[in-house]
Amino acid sequence: MKIIVIGAGPGGCSAALSAARQGAQVTLVERERLGGACLNRGCIPACVLERSRRLLEEAENAAGSGVHVGRVSWSLEEILRREEMLAGMLAHGVQYLLRDGGVELLRGSASLADARHVRVQNGKNIRELEGDAVILATGSRSRKAPFPAEGGVPVVEAEHILRLEAFPQRILIVGGGPSGVELAAVCHSFGSQVTLVENCLSSQVERVSGNLAYGRAVIRGPEAERQERPVDMVLLAAGREAVTDGLELERVGLKLRDGFLPVDAYLETSRKGIYAI
C-alpha cells in the first residue's frame, strides 16, 4: 500500500512512521523545516522562553533565600539563538527517525491533483505522486483577528514573538488559553505591560486603532462597560484554524467547516481515500 502524507509536524511524522512500521510504502512531503509549528514556532520555542523567564525570576528573587547573584541581565537575542539551536537539533533528530523508519522524505509544496495523486513542486521541479491514501497533516495557525484593526498597530500571530527584536512596552494578548497565559507571563517577566483578554461573550476586544507611536484598544467588559487601553502590539492566541494554503482542496471537492476539515471516526474526509489529522 502506498501512502502520501502532507506535512511533517508531530501528526504527520507519527502517521508516516506508524504506516511504515505496518509495511506501507510512505512518502512524506514537507515544504519547511521538519517538526512543524510545534517544534519551530510553538511548543518548543515557548518552553525555551518559559525556561528563561523562570530563571530570570529565580535570579531576581534569589536574595530572599540568602543567595546573592548581583545584577541580573538578559538578552532576547541570546534566548532566541538558543531556541533556534535546540529546534535545529530536534529537527535533525526527526530527520534521522524518518530515514531509519523507512519513510521517503520529499521537499516541496504539495497540492491535490485528485484523491489518489499529489503534485509536489520545489522551485521549477514538479513531481506527481500516486498513492492509495493521502493524509493531510498540514497543521494549524492562529485564527485571524475577530475585531477591526486600523492604523499601524501590529496585530500578529502568537508565533511572531520569536521574531521580535525587543519586547513591546505595552502588549495586548487576545486569548486566555494555555498559550495566551504562557505568553502573557513571559512578556510580563521581560518587562512588558500586559493586558490579557479572553474573547468571549462577557469580555472582548471591539477594535484596535492608532499608530506605532500611540495605539489603543477598546475592550468591552462583562457589564458592557468599555475601557481603552494603550497598546504597542496585539498578539493573537485565541483559537486555531487549519493551514490549507496551496492544497487546492476545491479540486477534490473538500470544504472547510469552522476553519477545519470535517472527518469521520476514522479521520477520513468526505472524499474517500483522503484523511486529515
C-alpha positions as a printed Julia matrix, in Angstrom:
277×3 Matrix{Float64}:
   0.0    0.0     0.0
   1.27   3.47   -0.91
   0.51   6.36    1.46
   1.29  10.03    0.89
   1.5   12.23    3.99
   1.5   16.01    3.57
   3.07  17.84    6.5
   5.98  16.78    8.71
   4.78  18.06   12.06
   4.09  15.78   15.06
   0.94  14.37   13.46
   2.38  13.8    10.01
   5.62  12.24   11.24
   3.78   9.93   13.66
   1.36   8.84   10.92
   4.19   8.26    8.43
   6.3    6.22   10.85
   3.32   4.19   12.05
   2.25   3.37    8.49
   5.82   2.41    7.54
   6.04   0.06   10.52
   2.87  -1.65    9.25
   4.55  -2.29    5.89
   3.21   0.61    3.83
   5.35   2.49    1.33
   5.24   6.04    2.69
   6.22   9.36    1.14
   6.21  12.37    3.46
   6.07  15.84    1.87
   7.23  18.97    3.71
   7.9   22.49    2.4
   9.54  23.92    5.53
  11.7   22.63    8.37
  10.77  19.27    9.88
   8.81  19.3    13.11
   6.01  21.64   12.13
   4.68  24.56   14.14
   5.11  22.74   17.46
   8.84  22.34   17.13
   9.66  25.51   15.2
   7.1   28.13   16.24
   5.02  26.75   19.09
   5.56  24.33   21.96
   9.36  24.04   21.92
  10.13  27.76   21.47
   7.52  28.58   24.13
   9.23  26.17   26.53
  12.58  27.87   25.9
  11.09  31.3    26.63
   9.32  29.96   29.71
  12.55  28.39   30.99
  14.41  31.69   30.56
  11.56  33.52   32.29
  11.72  31.2    35.29
  15.49  31.54   35.54
  15.19  35.33   35.44
  12.57  35.39   38.19
  14.55  32.97   40.36
  17.71  35.06   39.97
  15.88  38.3    40.77
  14.32  36.77   43.9
  17.31  34.7    45.0
  18.3   37.18   47.74
  15.17  36.19   49.66
  16.71  32.74   50.05
  20.11  34.08   51.05
  21.64  33.72   47.59
  23.12  36.91   46.12
  23.8   36.87   42.4
  24.46  40.55   41.79
  22.98  42.46   38.88
  20.77  40.28   36.67
  20.53  40.97   32.95
  19.07  39.17   29.96
  19.34  39.2    26.16
  16.4   38.34   23.9
  18.83  37.79   21.03
  20.72  35.13   23.01
  17.5   33.48   24.21
  16.18  33.17   20.64
  19.57  31.97   19.42
  19.4   29.12   21.96
  15.84  28.35   20.86
  16.95  28.18   17.22
  19.82  25.85   18.12
  17.56  23.47   20.08
  14.89  23.47   17.35
  17.56  22.69   14.75
  18.89  19.78   16.8
  15.41  18.34   17.24
  14.64  18.74   13.52
  17.79  16.74   12.7
  16.58  14.09   15.14
  13.23  13.9    13.34
  15.02  13.5    10.01
  17.04  10.59   11.41
  13.88   8.88   12.73
  12.21   9.16    9.33
  15.23   7.81    7.48
  15.67   4.99    9.99
  11.95   4.22    9.78
  11.99   3.79    6.01
   9.96   6.91    5.2
  10.79   8.75    1.97
  11.08  12.48    2.62
  10.25  14.78   -0.25
  10.82  18.55   -0.07
   8.35  20.91   -1.71
   4.82  22.33   -1.7
   2.05  19.77   -2.2
  -1.31  20.17   -3.92
  -4.06  17.65   -4.54
  -4.47  16.64   -8.18
  -7.25  14.17   -7.24
  -7.96  11.67   -4.47
  -5.01   9.47   -5.47
  -2.49  11.91   -6.89
  -0.45  14.67   -5.25
   1.63  17.22   -7.13
   4.83  18.36   -5.39
   6.64  21.48   -6.55
  10.12  22.52   -5.44
  11.24  25.53   -7.43
  10.91  24.62  -11.09
  10.85  20.89  -10.35
   7.43  19.24  -10.29
   6.8   15.63   -9.35
   3.49  13.79   -9.27
   2.93  11.08   -6.67
   0.33   8.33   -6.74
  -0.95   6.72   -3.56
  -3.72   4.52   -2.22
  -4.38   7.07    0.53
  -3.46  10.67    1.27
  -3.1   12.03    4.81
  -3.34  15.8     5.26
  -1.29  16.84    8.29
  -0.54  20.45    7.44
  -1.1   21.79   10.96
  -2.78  24.96   12.18
  -2.17  28.64   12.84
  -3.7   31.37   15.0
  -7.15  32.49   13.9
  -7.42  35.92   12.32
  -8.33  38.9    14.48
 -12.08  38.82   15.34
 -12.14  42.64   15.53
 -11.32  45.53   13.19
  -7.75  46.84   13.32
  -6.93  50.24   11.88
  -3.73  52.23   11.65
  -0.23  50.92   12.2
  -0.55  48.9    15.42
   0.91  45.43   14.69
  -1.69  42.66   15.07
   0.27  39.42   14.83
   0.02  35.68   15.41
   1.44  34.26   18.64
   4.38  32.79   16.7
   5.56  36.32   15.89
   7.09  36.59   19.35
  10.01  34.51   18.04
  10.85  37.24   15.52
  10.88  40.16   17.96
  14.0   42.25   18.34
  12.67  43.6    21.64
   9.58  43.05   23.78
   6.98  45.82   23.29
   6.36  48.18   26.18
   2.6   47.54   26.11
   1.11  44.38   24.66
  -2.45  43.13   24.36
  -2.8   39.33   24.22
  -6.13  38.04   22.91
  -6.88  34.54   24.19
  -6.88  33.21   27.75
  -6.0   29.6    26.96
  -2.7   27.88   27.84
  -0.81  29.6    25.01
  -2.12  33.08   25.81
  -1.46  32.77   29.54
   2.05  31.39   29.0
   2.95  34.2    26.59
   1.48  36.77   28.99
   3.75  35.5    31.79
   6.8   35.57   29.5
   6.15  39.1    28.23
   5.48  40.38   31.75
   8.71  38.89   33.11
  10.7   40.55   30.34
   9.29  43.98   31.06
   6.1   44.38   29.03
   2.89  45.8    30.45
   0.44  43.03   29.59
  -3.31  43.13   29.07
  -4.8   39.64   28.66
  -8.32  39.36   27.24
 -10.33  36.17   26.84
 -12.56  36.94   23.87
 -15.93  35.56   24.96
 -19.49  36.75   25.44
 -18.68  38.67   28.63
 -15.42  40.27   27.52
 -13.97  41.04   24.13
 -11.8   43.38   22.11
 -14.0   45.63   19.97
 -11.38  47.42   17.91
  -7.73  48.4    17.7
  -6.59  51.67   16.21
  -3.8   54.24   16.3
  -0.22  54.12   15.1
   3.21  52.88   16.16
   3.68  55.9    18.43
   0.33  55.52   20.18
  -2.02  52.61   19.71
  -5.18  51.92   21.64
  -7.6   49.06   22.07
 -11.24  49.32   23.09
 -12.27  46.42   25.34
 -15.84  45.69   26.39
 -16.15  44.25   29.9
 -18.69  41.87   31.48
 -21.03  44.74   32.42
 -20.9   46.15   28.88
 -18.56  48.88   30.08
 -15.83  49.95   27.68
 -12.2   50.51   28.56
  -9.5   51.99   26.38
  -6.01  50.55   26.81
  -2.77  51.85   25.26
  -1.04  49.14   23.18
   2.08  48.83   21.06
   1.29  45.34   19.77
  -1.6   42.87   19.71
  -0.8   39.15   19.9
  -3.44  36.68   18.74
  -3.71  33.47   20.76
  -7.46  32.86   20.58
  -8.01  29.57   18.83
  -6.56  27.9    15.75
  -7.51  27.24   12.14
  -6.21  24.7     9.64
  -3.36  25.58    7.29
  -4.57  24.58    3.82
  -2.78  27.14    1.63
  -1.9   25.68   -1.75
  -3.54  22.29   -1.19
  -6.28  23.14   -3.71
  -8.97  21.38   -1.68
 -11.68  22.61   -4.03
 -10.2   20.46   -6.8
 -11.24  17.32   -4.89
 -14.47  18.79   -3.53
 -13.35  19.41    0.05
 -14.52  22.43    2.06
 -13.56  23.76    5.48
 -16.09  23.96    8.29
 -15.32  26.46   11.09
 -11.73  26.59    9.9
 -11.13  22.82    9.74
 -11.83  19.81    7.51
 -14.69  17.63    8.8
 -13.73  13.95    9.25
 -15.43  10.77   10.4
 -14.47   8.44   13.25
 -11.58   7.12   11.13
 -10.33  10.65   10.3
 -11.43  10.22    6.69
 -12.79  13.3     4.94
 -15.86  13.39    2.71
 -13.58  12.36   -0.18
 -12.8    8.64    0.09
  -9.09   7.95    0.5
  -8.21  11.42    1.83
  -7.67  11.68    5.58
  -6.99  14.71    7.79
  -5.31  14.83   11.2
